[in-house]
Amino acid sequence: MKKKSVAVVIVSNGPGELATWVSPVVDELNKIKKSLNDDDKLDFTLRLVLVPCPNATGKEFTVANSWNKFELITKSKSFWKLLLKPRSLANWPKKGVVIFLGGDQFWSILLAKRLGYLNITYAEWIARWPQWTNEIAAMNGKVKELIPKRYKYKCQIIGDLIADIKLNSEISLKNKENHFIALLPGSKKAKLSVGIPFFLEIADHIAEENKNINLIIPIAPTTDKNEYLFFQSERNPITKYYSSKIKKIKNIKHSSFDYVIETSNNTKIYLIKKHPCYEILKECDLAITTVGANTAELASIALPMVVVLPTQHLNMMNAWDGIFGVVGKVSFINRFLTFIVKYFYFKKKKFFAWPNIKAKKMIVPERIGNISPKKIAKEVLFLLKNKNQLKRIRENLYKERGNRGAAEKLAYMIVKSIKKL
């Protein structure tokens, strides 16, 4: 009997979701596909639909395309055309399933209805449209509790997709004598405009106090070393507030690192192109990071972190996520939002780092406000000297991490749905 071919369409948006949600699920689906034999009456193709989102960087298509795991990838700018005339972009099998793995849950439901496919929503915190989705894959029991009683039957608790991040068994920084600190200044251009000058100065202050610390930056796949040069130059208005500059960036031959930054104060910062590089990050003592999905990734490998958000640069509102980043591009709205955020938003919002939001308590330090690089450097050096404090942070991160196996469970949910078609 002829196999029935169906489309598995994954909806996603930004670099964090691609790395931590889409990638592990696709890997599990490919494992299942390889296990199918000629007698199986099942065949499916993998497609990725990128949706419009202010959190996106614009390079998601390039990153996903480099994986060579999808039959078709549609760019976010083509999403509306896809909804209006799907066949103008590609031929679509008569049957399929759409899976939400990033963006707005409504877009995946809308696309599923348009294509006549089933819909599965992965809900990390809340399932927003349970009446219109076919199945819900929940991160934990709290998600299911929030679903109205009449729709709870649609929900299956699968665990935390981020907990399925795979680490290589080889330790890249083994036999290390020095401390290693990871710096994560951001992946989007707008965030880098603040992050690069601020983090360079943190690095200089740390190196000035302790020469036995190696500083590393994992380069996000959506950026490159040239952007680091640009955002520390005079073309970036933020740099006038900071003295640290990049003297040079040069290639190096090392098993783990690709480039080295040398600052004007002779501080060395090693850059890693490989993405993801969790096996290297896991060997660090701690990380200094901006707010965002990266805090969830660091939490998944239980890496202690100090989360920073310097509010003295709130006039650069386009560096923010969500609706603030969209409307903040208009100058007069920018000034109004700066006032609103400073005096209302920050007072109301309790936590900014994902592990703290998830735990509903402070388990990793957050430094939000008119903070200085020197102050952050001093706190980091203090933590390095107090190993028991770092140990407590790491243990608390382990406790809050979701159960493993979520990607495999979701993959089998998808296959089960396909078999019903």
Long-range contacts (C-beta under 8 A, 24 or more apart in sequence): 1-41, 3-40, 3-41, 3-42, 3-43, 4-41, 4-42, 4-43, 4-95, 4-421, 5-43, 5-44, 5-45, 5-93, 6-43, 6-44, 6-45, 6-93, 6-95, 6-96, 6-97, 6-418, 6-421, 7-44, 7-45, 7-47, 7-92, 7-93, 7-95, 7-96, 7-97, 7-115, 7-117, 8-44, 8-45, 8-46, 8-47, 8-96, 8-97, 8-99, 8-414, 8-418, 9-47, 9-48, 9-49, 9-96, 9-97, 9-98, 9-99, 9-111, 9-115, 9-117, 10-46, 10-47, 10-48, 10-49, 10-98, 10-99, 10-101, 11-49, 11-51, 11-98, 11-99, 11-100, 11-101, 11-102, 11-103, 11-107, 11-108, 11-111, 12-48, 12-49, 12-50, 12-51, 12-60, 12-101, 12-102, 12-103, 13-50, 13-51, 13-52, 13-53, 13-55, 13-56, 13-60, 13-76, 13-102, 13-103, 14-53, 14-55, 14-56, 14-57, 14-60, 14-102, 14-103, 14-293, 15-56, 15-57, 15-59, 15-60, 15-63, 15-187, 15-220, 15-221, 15-222, 15-293, 16-55, 16-292, 16-293, 16-294, 16-296, 16-297, 17-101, 17-102, 17-103, 17-293, 18-60, 18-63, 18-64, 18-102, 19-275, 19-276, 19-297, 20-161, 20-162, 20-165, 20-293, 20-296, 20-297, 20-300, 21-101, 21-102, 21-122, 21-161, 21-162, 22-48, 22-64, 22-101, 22-102, 23-67, 24-161, 24-164, 24-165, 24-166, 24-406, 24-407, 25-99, 25-101, 25-161, 25-407, 25-410, 25-411, 25-414, 26-67, 26-69, 26-70, 27-407, 28-407, 28-408, 28-410, 28-411, 29-411, 29-414, 29-415, 30-69, 31-411, 32-411, 32-412, 32-415, 42-415, 42-418, 42-419, 44-415, 44-418, 45-71, 45-72, 45-93, 46-70, 46-71, 47-71, 47-72, 47-73, 47-74, 48-72, 48-73, 48-74, 49-73, 49-74, 49-79, 49-82, 49-98, 49-111, 50-74, 50-75, 50-76, 50-79, 51-76, 51-79, 51-102, 51-103, 51-104, 51-107, 51-108, 52-76, 52-77, 52-79, 52-103, 53-102, 53-103, 53-104, 54-321, 54-322, 54-323, 54-325, 54-326, 55-188, 55-293, 55-321, 55-322, 55-325, 57-187, 57-188, 57-189, 57-220, 57-222, 57-223, 58-222, 59-221, 59-222, 59-223, 60-222, 62-221, 63-221, 63-222, 66-221, 79-107, 82-111, 83-110, 83-111, 83-114, 86-114, 86-115, 95-421, 96-421, 97-414, 97-417, 97-418, 97-421, 99-410, 99-414, 100-133, 101-161, 105-129, 105-133, 109-133, 118-417, 118-420, 118-421, 120-410, 120-413, 120-414, 120-417, 122-158, 122-161, 122-410, 124-160, 127-155, 130-154, 130-155, 134-417, 135-413, 135-417, 137-406, 137-409, 137-410, 137-413, 139-402, 139-406, 140-402, 156-409, 156-413, 158-405, 158-406, 158-409, 158-410, 158-413, 159-402, 159-403, 159-404, 159-405, 159-406, 159-409, 160-300, 160-401, 160-402, 160-403, 160-406, 161-402, 161-406, 161-407, 161-410, 162-296, 162-297, 162-299, 162-300, 162-402, 163-300, 163-401, 163-402, 163-403, 163-404, 163-406, 164-404, 164-405, 164-406, 164-407, 164-408, 165-276, 165-278, 165-297, 165-300, 165-301, 166-278, 167-278, 167-279, 167-282, 167-301, 168-279, 170-279, 171-279, 171-283, 172-255, 172-256, 172-277, 172-279, 172-280, 172-283, 173-256, 173-280, 173-283, 173-284, 174-283, 176-214, 176-283, 177-212, 178-212, 178-213, 178-214, 179-210, 179-212, 179-213, 179-214, 179-285, 179-384, 180-213, 180-214, 180-215, 180-216, 180-283, 180-284, 180-285, 181-206, 181-213, 181-214, 181-215, 181-216, 181-284, 181-285, 181-286, 181-287, 181-288, 181-380, 181-384, 182-216, 182-217, 182-218, 182-281, 182-284, 182-286, 182-287, 182-288, 182-289, 182-303, 183-215, 183-216, 183-217, 183-269, 183-287, 183-288, 183-289, 184-217, 184-218, 184-287, 184-288, 184-289, 184-290, 184-294, 184-298, 185-217, 185-290, 186-220, 186-290, 186-292, 186-319, 187-220, 187-222, 187-223, 187-292, 187-294, 188-222, 188-319, 189-223, 189-227, 189-231, 190-316, 190-318, 190-319, 190-320, 190-325, 191-290, 191-292, 191-319, 192-223, 192-227, 192-228, 192-231, 193-231, 193-236, 193-238, 193-316, 193-319, 194-238, 194-310, 194-313, 194-316, 194-319, 195-231, 195-290, 196-227, 196-228, 196-231, 196-232, 196-236, 197-231, 197-232, 197-236, 197-238, 197-239, 197-241, 197-242, 197-244, 198-238, 198-242, 198-308, 198-310, 198-373, 199-288, 199-373, 200-232, 200-242, 200-244, 200-245, 200-246, 200-263, 200-269, 201-242, 201-243, 201-244, 201-373, 201-374, 202-288, 202-373, 202-376, 202-377, 202-380, 203-244, 203-263, 203-267, 203-269, 204-244, 204-263, 204-265, 204-267, 204-373, 205-373, 205-374, 205-377, 205-378, 206-267, 206-377, 206-380, 206-381, 207-265, 207-267, 207-268, 208-265, 208-267, 209-377, 209-381, 210-381, 210-384, 213-384, 214-268, 214-270, 215-267, 215-268, 215-269, 215-270, 216-257, 216-269, 216-270, 216-271, 216-272, 216-280, 216-284, 217-261, 217-269, 217-270, 217-271, 217-272, 218-271, 218-272, 218-274, 218-275, 218-276, 218-277, 218-280, 218-281, 219-258, 219-271, 219-272, 219-273, 219-275, 220-275, 221-275, 225-249, 225-259, 225-271, 228-261, 228-271, 238-313, 238-316, 241-312, 241-313, 242-373, 244-373, 256-280, 285-384, 285-390, 286-380, 286-383, 286-384, 286-390, 286-393, 288-376, 288-380, 291-321, 291-352, 291-353, 292-321, 293-354, 295-353, 295-354, 295-355, 295-364, 296-354, 296-355, 299-353, 299-354, 299-355, 299-358, 299-364, 299-397, 299-400, 299-401, 300-401, 302-394, 302-397, 302-398, 302-401, 303-394, 303-397, 304-364, 304-383, 304-390, 304-393, 304-394, 304-397, 305-353, 305-364, 305-365, 305-393, 306-364, 306-365, 306-367, 306-376, 306-379, 306-380, 306-383, 307-352, 307-353, 307-364, 307-365, 307-366, 307-367, 308-366, 308-367, 308-368, 308-371, 308-376, 309-352, 309-366, 309-367, 309-368, 309-369, 310-369, 310-370, 310-371, 311-341, 311-342, 311-346, 311-368, 311-369, 311-370, 311-371, 312-370, 312-371, 314-338, 314-341, 314-342, 317-341, 355-396, 355-397, 355-400, 358-400, 359-396, 359-400, 363-393, 363-396, 363-397, 363-400, 364-393, 364-397
